[in-house]
Amino acid sequence: MDDYEIQEIRRIRQQISSENGNNLKAVAKYYRQIEEELKNSGKYKFVEKGYNYNRRPPPQQIT
C-alpha cells in the first residue's frame, strides 16, 4: 500500500472514532452495526464465529 492509502485509512478511522466520542465501546458498537448491515445486505460473505481455518476434512475411506 502506498503512504497515501495508509494515511486515508488512518484519517477515516480517526473520523469514525471522533464521531463516536473517542469512546472505545461506542466505536466497537458502530463497527458491529456496520457488520450487521453488510451481512443483511447479502452482498458479502462472512466466516461464522468459531470457524477453524486449519480444519481438514476427514479422509475418505476406501471400500
C-alpha positions in Angstrom: 0.0 0.0 0.0 1.1 3.5 -0.7 1.6 6.0 2.0 -1.5 7.9 0.7 -3.7 4.9 1.2 -2.4 4.3 4.7 -3.0 7.9 5.6 -6.5 7.8 4.2 -7.3 4.7 6.2 -6.0 6.4 9.3 -7.9 9.6 8.6 -11.2 7.6 8.2 -10.6 5.6 11.4 -9.9 8.8 13.3 -13.1 10.4 11.9 -15.1 7.3 13.0 -13.5 7.5 16.4 -14.3 11.2 16.7 -17.9 10.7 15.6 -18.2 8.2 18.4 -16.8 10.5 21.1 -13.4 8.6 21.1 -15.2 6.0 23.2 -13.9 2.5 22.5 -17.2 0.8 23.4 -19.1 3.2 21.1 -16.6 2.6 18.2 -16.9 -1.2 18.7 -20.7 -0.9 18.7 -20.6 1.2 15.5 -18.5 -1.4 13.7 -20.8 -4.2 14.9 -23.8 -2.3 13.4 -22.0 -1.8 10.1 -21.1 -5.6 10.1 -24.8 -6.4 10.6 -25.9 -4.1 7.8 -23.3 -5.7 5.4 -24.4 -9.3 6.5 -28.1 -8.4 6.0 -27.4 -6.9 2.5 -26.5 -10.4 1.2 -23.7 -8.8 -0.9 -20.9 -10.2 1.2 -20.0 -13.5 2.8 -18.8 -13.7 6.4 -17.0 -16.5 8.2 -19.0 -17.8 11.1 -17.7 -17.4 14.6 -15.6 -20.4 15.7 -14.7 -21.4 12.1 -11.4 -23.3 12.1 -9.2 -22.4 9.1 -6.8 -25.2 9.9 -9.6 -27.9 10.0 -9.0 -30.6 7.4 -11.9 -32.6 6.0 -11.9 -36.2 7.2 -10.1 -38.6 5.0 -12.2 -40.6 2.6 -12.5 -44.2 3.3 -11.6 -46.7 0.6 -14.1 -49.6 0.4 
